[in-house]
Amino acid sequence: MGHSETLRNYLAAMARFRQYSWHNVMLIASQRPHATRVAGFHTWQKLGRNVKKGAKGILILAPVALRRTKEETSSEEGQRESTLGFRAVYVFDQIDTEGKPLVG
C-alpha cells in the first residue's frame, strides 16, 4: 500500500547508480528507465569498449570546477576546487557499447 511502480523504479535506479547525484539518477531514470551501467564516451574507451554509432546519449549535469592555487586561497592545503556551476554532458548505457567484456 502506498508504493507506486514509479517509486519502485526510482529506488531501483538509485541503487544502480550510487555514484551519481540524486538529480542525475532522476535524469537517467526518466530518459532510460532500463539503463544498467552508464559512463561517458571516454570512460567507455578506457574500459576497452566503443559507443555504437548512432547511440543516443543520456543527458546529465556535470559540475564545472575552478581550481585555485595555494596563493589564491591563502590556504596551506595547496589546490582547492570550487564548483562554479553545471554543464550538460552525455553518458551512455552499456547496451549502447561494444567491445571488451565488462568484469563485475
C-alpha positions in Angstrom: 0.0 0.0 0.0 1.3 3.4 -0.9 4.1 2.1 -3.1 3.8 3.1 -6.7 5.6 1.4 -9.6 7.3 4.8 -10.4 8.7 5.0 -6.9 10.0 1.4 -7.1 11.7 2.2 -10.4 13.4 5.3 -9.0 14.6 3.4 -5.9 16.0 0.7 -8.1 17.8 3.3 -10.2 19.2 4.9 -7.1 20.6 1.5 -6.1 22.2 1.0 -9.6 23.7 4.5 -9.8 25.0 5.1 -6.3 28.0 7.2 -7.5 25.6 9.8 -9.2 23.8 12.6 -7.5 20.1 12.2 -6.8 19.3 14.7 -9.6 21.4 12.8 -12.2 19.8 9.5 -11.1 16.4 11.0 -11.8 17.6 12.3 -15.2 19.0 8.8 -16.1 15.8 7.0 -14.9 13.5 9.4 -16.8 15.4 9.1 -20.1 16.4 5.5 -19.9 14.4 3.5 -17.3 16.2 0.2 -18.0 19.8 1.5 -18.0 22.1 -0.7 -16.0 25.6 0.8 -16.2 26.3 4.3 -17.6 29.6 6.1 -18.4 30.8 8.9 -20.6 32.3 8.3 -24.1 35.9 8.5 -23.0 35.4 6.3 -19.9 33.9 3.6 -22.1 37.0 3.9 -24.4 39.3 3.5 -21.4 37.4 0.3 -20.5 38.1 -1.1 -24.0 34.6 -0.5 -25.3 33.3 1.8 -28.0 29.9 3.6 -28.2 27.9 2.2 -31.1 27.4 4.6 -34.0 24.0 6.3 -33.7 23.6 5.6 -30.0 21.6 8.2 -28.2 23.2 9.6 -25.0 21.6 10.2 -21.7 21.8 13.9 -20.7 23.1 14.5 -17.1 24.6 17.6 -15.4 28.3 17.6 -14.6 29.9 20.1 -12.2 32.2 22.8 -13.6 35.1 23.2 -11.1 37.5 26.1 -10.8 40.9 25.1 -9.4 42.6 27.6 -7.2 46.2 27.6 -6.3 47.7 27.9 -2.8 48.3 31.6 -3.3 44.7 32.3 -4.4 43.1 30.5 -1.4 45.6 31.7 1.3 45.5 28.1 2.5 48.2 25.6 3.3 46.3 22.8 1.5 47.5 23.6 -2.0 45.0 23.5 -4.7 41.3 23.6 -3.9 38.3 23.3 -6.1 35.2 25.4 -6.2 32.1 24.5 -8.1 31.1 27.3 -10.5 28.0 25.7 -12.0 27.0 22.7 -14.1 27.1 21.8 -17.8 25.2 19.3 -19.8 27.1 16.1 -20.7 26.0 12.8 -22.1 26.6 9.3 -20.7 25.8 6.0 -22.5 24.3 2.8 -21.2 26.4 -0.4 -21.6 23.9 -1.7 -24.1 25.0 1.1 -26.4 28.6 -0.1 -26.4 30.5 -3.0 -27.8 34.0 -4.4 -27.3 35.9 -5.9 -24.4 33.6 -7.8 -21.9 33.0 -6.0 -18.6 34.1 -7.6 -15.4 31.8 -7.5 -12.4 
